[in-house]
Amino acid sequence: MSIPNSTEDGPRPRQKNALTTTAVEEQLLLAFRALGAEGDYLVRGLTTLIKSMPPVLPRAAQSEHSRSLVEAGVMTAEDVAAAEDELAQGALPLVESGGWLSSAWETVSLDSASAFLHRTPQDIVSAAERGELLMVEIGGERRIPTWQFTTRPVGQLLPHLAELVPALLERWQPLSIGRFFTTRQEDLIDAGMKTPAAWLEDGGDPSEVLDLISAGLYR
């Protein structure tokens, strides 16, 4: 693994007290080893995500808020620039990576889904190709998001997925769809707000979920 210090747009500024490349590699390897066998696909997928991120360059202009801090004498222009660069180069990519990892972890391998659903892997793949369930690829491995599984009874798929999957894929990326299905929605009321997954599992009208998807309402 190597971490370049420059981009086509010029050298990437080094942060103060930055870890050395060797230290970063060691920490990442130790963290992923702790995940066991499930860590392999996460390493590949996260590497692909990081490579797809645009390089972060120093900000040339200050925001309105930043200028007000400088004008009020709260911070110097240099302090504001350093804080903004640190945020862009560290916190924001970390949030994006963290969100991706959370969603990616909420999937199971094709073999695990096969055992859980009592269906052959090929049957699951064929069902995904027909749009009857959602399958994603992470780090070169086909994975099944677990929000699609019922809990009452265990070992089945949520009803009406075939009606919803096409609309879901038009609205959101596959790894973001799970957040919608596991978030309580104001418009799904039945003895309290329900998640779309619980709504469908309890026999709720799928058209109510479809309306939320079509309207892009995700809250």
Phi, psi and omega per residue, in radians:
M1 nan 2.384 3.105
S2 -2.336 2.594 3.140
I3 -2.123 1.875 -3.084
P4 -1.168 2.590 3.114
N5 -1.784 0.055 -3.127
S6 -2.473 2.860 3.092
T7 -2.304 3.081 3.115
E8 -1.127 -0.390 -3.109
D9 -1.558 0.025 3.134
G10 2.255 3.014 -3.108
P11 -1.140 2.438 3.096
R12 -1.427 2.249 -3.088
P13 -1.148 2.454 3.099
R14 -1.458 2.377 3.113
Q15 -1.460 2.674 3.095
K16 -1.172 2.472 3.110
N17 1.021 0.476 3.138
A18 -1.206 2.542 3.084
L19 -1.191 2.610 3.057
T20 -1.272 2.794 3.131
T21 -0.988 -0.741 -3.136
T22 -1.077 -0.748 -3.136
A23 -1.132 -0.693 3.109
V24 -1.094 -0.804 3.137
E25 -1.035 -0.786 -3.102
E26 -1.117 -0.751 -3.124
Q27 -1.156 -0.729 3.122
L28 -1.128 -0.768 -3.130
L29 -1.099 -0.748 3.131
L30 -1.117 -0.714 -3.125
A31 -1.131 -0.771 -3.112
F32 -1.286 -0.561 3.061
R33 -1.070 -0.608 -3.126
A34 -1.136 -0.343 3.129
L35 -1.366 -0.253 -3.135
G36 1.369 -2.632 -3.064
A37 -1.090 -0.542 -3.115
E38 -1.176 -0.219 -3.085
G39 -1.311 -0.385 -3.034
D40 -1.054 -0.888 -3.094
Y41 -1.217 -0.511 3.095
L42 -1.155 -0.682 3.110
V43 -1.061 -0.845 -3.116
R44 -1.127 -0.772 -3.110
G45 -1.169 -0.746 -3.135
L46 -1.161 -0.653 3.090
T47 -1.057 -0.758 3.106
T48 -1.080 -0.743 3.127
L49 -1.072 -0.843 -3.098
I50 -1.079 -0.707 3.138
K51 -1.144 -0.448 -3.117
S52 -1.432 -0.252 -3.114
M53 -1.283 2.412 3.089
P54 -1.199 2.578 3.106
P55 -1.121 2.529 -3.132
V56 -1.648 2.113 -3.125
L57 -1.900 2.728 3.102
P58 -0.991 2.472 -3.109
R59 -1.335 2.290 -3.072
A60 -1.473 -0.482 -3.081
A61 -2.184 2.582 3.123
Q62 -1.561 2.597 3.068
S63 -1.307 2.927 3.121
E64 -1.031 -0.726 3.136
H65 -1.113 -0.719 -3.138
S66 -1.101 -0.743 -3.138
R67 -1.114 -0.641 -3.140
S68 -1.163 -0.598 3.101
L69 -1.144 -0.698 -3.138
V70 -1.205 -0.782 -3.121
E71 -1.115 -0.550 3.132
A72 -1.423 -0.101 3.134
G73 1.351 0.216 3.131
V74 -1.240 -0.694 3.136
M75 -2.446 2.714 3.040
T76 -1.443 2.834 3.119
A77 -1.040 -0.645 3.135
E78 -1.151 -0.703 3.129
D79 -1.137 -0.719 3.139
V80 -1.121 -0.791 -3.137
A81 -1.068 -0.743 -3.138
A82 -1.131 -0.694 3.137
A83 -1.157 -0.727 -3.132
E84 -1.182 -0.697 3.109
D85 -1.135 -0.695 3.130
E86 -1.120 -0.694 3.118
L87 -1.117 -0.827 -3.093
A88 -1.166 -0.682 -3.046
Q89 -1.443 -0.329 -3.092
G90 -2.123 -1.089 -2.984
A91 -1.153 -0.818 -3.056
L92 -1.146 -0.835 3.059
P93 -1.070 -0.574 3.138
L94 -1.152 -0.696 3.106
V95 -1.093 -0.778 3.140
E96 -1.098 -0.772 3.127
S97 -1.142 -0.710 -3.141
G98 -1.107 -0.714 3.099
G99 -1.120 -0.710 3.112
W100 -1.112 -0.780 -3.125
L101 -1.105 -0.698 3.137
S102 -1.072 -0.778 3.131
S103 -1.201 -0.729 -3.114
A104 -1.112 -0.631 -3.101
W105 -1.196 -0.414 -3.124
E106 -1.519 0.723 3.049
T107 -2.322 2.836 3.059
V108 -2.230 2.793 3.127
S109 -1.176 2.860 3.118
L110 -1.069 -0.681 3.123
D111 -1.142 -0.721 3.121
S112 -1.137 -0.730 3.101
A113 -1.118 -0.646 3.117
S114 -1.070 -0.780 3.135
A115 -1.181 -0.682 -3.096
F116 -1.189 -0.722 -3.063
L117 -1.608 -0.123 -3.101
H118 1.020 0.768 3.091
R119 -2.318 2.674 -3.134
T120 -1.272 2.689 3.094
P121 -0.977 -0.702 -3.132
Q122 -1.147 -0.626 3.095
D123 -1.104 -0.697 3.127
I124 -1.169 -0.757 3.113
V125 -1.060 -0.763 -3.139
S126 -1.110 -0.711 3.107
A127 -1.096 -0.689 3.108
A128 -1.139 -0.695 3.133
E129 -1.155 -0.504 3.080
R130 -1.451 -0.076 3.139
G131 1.415 0.386 -3.114
E132 -1.575 -0.229 3.041
L133 -2.754 2.933 -3.092
L134 -1.786 2.277 3.055
M135 -2.198 2.410 -3.131
V136 -2.134 2.825 3.068
E137 -2.022 2.178 -3.140
I138 -2.246 2.100 3.132
G139 1.010 0.614 3.116
G140 1.387 0.126 -3.124
E141 -2.053 2.347 3.094
R142 -1.335 2.249 -3.056
R143 -2.287 2.678 3.142
I144 -2.007 2.053 3.101
P145 -1.079 2.332 -3.008
T146 -1.366 -0.223 3.118
W147 -1.095 -0.299 -3.111
Q148 -1.384 -0.187 -3.067
F149 -1.561 2.485 3.071
T150 -1.447 2.765 3.057
T151 -1.983 -0.225 3.132
R152 -2.437 1.634 -0.057
P153 -1.423 2.891 3.106
V154 -1.342 2.527 3.011
G155 1.728 0.363 3.098
Q156 -2.328 2.917 3.048
L157 -1.597 2.656 3.038
L158 -1.015 2.505 3.080
P159 -1.231 2.706 3.016
H160 1.251 0.255 3.131
L161 -1.064 -0.658 -3.119
A162 -1.049 -0.527 3.123
E163 -1.345 -0.462 -2.978
L164 -1.765 -0.560 -3.030
V165 -0.983 -0.806 3.134
P166 -1.020 -0.745 3.141
A167 -1.173 -0.641 3.124
L168 -1.091 -0.785 -3.096
L169 -1.202 -0.412 3.064
E170 -1.305 -0.433 -3.024
R171 -1.694 -0.759 -3.006
W172 -2.341 2.813 3.000
Q173 -1.218 2.602 -3.069
P174 -0.905 -0.751 -3.084
L175 -1.352 -0.114 3.064
S176 -1.652 -0.318 -3.082
I177 -1.121 -0.604 -3.140
G178 -1.061 -0.567 3.131
R179 -1.169 -0.651 3.083
F180 -1.107 -0.799 -3.057
F181 -1.252 -0.329 -3.125
T182 -1.901 0.234 3.113
T183 -1.908 2.234 3.111
R184 -1.085 2.372 -3.074
Q185 -1.973 2.381 -3.105
E186 -1.068 -0.508 -3.068
D187 -1.570 -0.029 3.109
L188 -1.908 1.513 -3.042
I189 -1.923 2.182 3.055
D190 -2.813 1.626 -3.006
A191 1.033 0.751 -3.114
G192 1.974 2.888 3.110
M193 -1.173 2.464 -3.135
K194 -2.121 2.719 2.954
T195 -1.343 2.708 3.069
P196 -0.988 -0.637 3.133
A197 -1.102 -0.823 3.136
A198 -1.152 -0.649 3.135
W199 -1.036 -0.846 -3.137
L200 -1.186 -0.716 -3.115
E201 -1.102 -0.542 -3.132
D202 -1.560 0.162 3.080
G203 1.554 0.281 3.135
G204 -1.167 2.777 -3.129
D205 -1.188 2.083 -3.127
P206 -1.124 -0.390 3.141
S207 -1.132 -0.485 3.093
E208 -1.143 -0.711 3.101
V209 -1.219 -0.700 -3.141
L210 -1.092 -0.645 3.114
D211 -1.102 -0.716 3.120
L212 -1.110 -0.749 -3.136
I213 -1.104 -0.829 -3.090
S214 -1.091 -0.630 -3.127
A215 -1.437 -0.170 -3.115
G216 1.260 0.388 -3.110
L217 -1.466 2.020 -3.083
Y218 -2.464 1.687 -3.052
R219 -2.530 nan nan
